[in-house]
């Protein structure tokens, strides 16, 4: 299973999220972010366009998930170094690994990371 995790600013567009998603490698089976952002219009629009569901991750799970990269601003707000990486890892489940570090959209409004968990 491959899950794309997202972090984004309130003004981010679906195009910004798609840009970050493509830069991260795409090919996900689902999208994920922290619960408070899961119903954001841009993410819902992207999910519809890609035909994918959205996994809402509880904030305490985000905060408890170690990440490869670290943003002081994100750490202060969510307790994780990267919201995109933490959401991807938590959404993909136990044993998941990042396929690479988070990627930032060209406009700087969104980040995405892909996590993959091999199924038995």
C-alpha positions in Angstrom: 0.0 0.0 0.0 1.2 3.5 -0.9 -0.1 6.5 0.9 0.6 10.2 0.0 0.8 12.4 3.1 0.2 16.1 2.9 0.9 19.3 4.8 -0.4 22.5 3.4 -1.3 26.1 4.1 -4.9 27.1 4.3 -4.7 29.0 1.0 -3.2 26.0 -0.9 -5.0 24.9 -4.0 -5.6 21.5 -5.4 -3.0 22.4 -8.1 -0.4 23.0 -5.4 -1.2 19.7 -3.7 -1.0 17.9 -7.1 2.3 19.5 -7.8 3.8 18.3 -4.5 2.2 14.8 -5.0 3.8 14.5 -8.5 7.2 15.7 -7.2 7.0 13.1 -4.4 6.4 10.3 -7.0 2.6 9.9 -7.1 1.1 6.4 -7.5 -0.6 6.4 -4.1 -3.6 4.2 -3.1 -4.8 6.9 -0.6 -4.2 10.4 0.6 -3.6 11.3 4.3 -3.2 14.4 6.5 -3.9 15.4 10.0 -7.6 15.2 10.9 -8.2 19.0 11.1 -7.1 19.4 7.5 -8.8 16.3 6.1 -11.9 18.1 4.9 -10.1 21.0 3.3 -11.5 21.9 -0.1 -8.1 21.6 -1.9 -7.5 18.1 -0.6 -11.0 16.9 -1.3 -10.8 18.2 -4.8 -7.5 16.4 -5.3 -8.9 13.2 -3.9 -11.9 13.4 -6.3 -9.6 14.1 -9.3 -7.4 11.1 -8.5 -10.2 8.8 -7.4 -8.7 8.2 -4.0 -9.9 8.3 -0.4 -8.6 10.5 2.4 -7.3 9.1 5.6 -7.6 11.5 8.6 -4.8 11.0 11.1 -5.3 11.9 14.7 -3.0 14.7 15.9 -1.5 12.6 18.6 -0.5 9.9 16.0 1.1 12.6 13.9 3.0 13.9 16.9 4.3 10.4 17.8 5.5 9.5 14.3 9.2 10.1 13.6 10.1 11.8 10.3 13.1 12.1 8.1 13.0 15.9 7.8 12.3 18.6 10.3 10.5 21.9 10.0 10.6 24.0 13.3 7.3 25.6 12.3 5.6 22.3 11.7 7.1 20.8 14.9 5.8 23.7 17.0 2.3 23.3 15.6 1.9 19.5 15.1 4.7 17.9 17.2 6.2 16.2 14.1 9.1 17.3 12.0 7.1 17.0 8.8 3.3 16.8 8.6 3.5 15.2 5.1 5.9 12.5 6.2 4.1 11.7 9.4 0.8 11.5 7.7 2.1 9.2 4.9 3.8 6.9 7.4 0.8 6.8 9.8 -1.6 6.3 6.9 0.3 3.4 5.4 0.5 1.6 8.7 3.0 -0.3 10.8 6.2 -1.2 8.9 5.8 1.6 6.3 8.8 3.4 5.0 9.1 6.7 3.1 10.0 6.4 -0.6 11.9 9.7 -0.2 11.8 13.0 1.8 8.9 15.4 1.5 8.6 17.5 -1.6 7.5 21.1 -1.7 5.1 22.4 -4.4 6.5 25.1 -6.7 4.5 27.8 -5.0 5.6 26.7 -1.5 2.0 26.1 -0.3 2.0 22.3 0.0 4.3 19.4 0.9 3.8 15.7 0.0 5.6 12.5 0.9 4.9 9.0 -0.1 5.1 6.0 2.3 4.9 2.4 1.3 4.1 -0.7 3.2 4.7 -4.1 1.7 1.7 -6.3 2.1 2.2 -10.0 2.9 
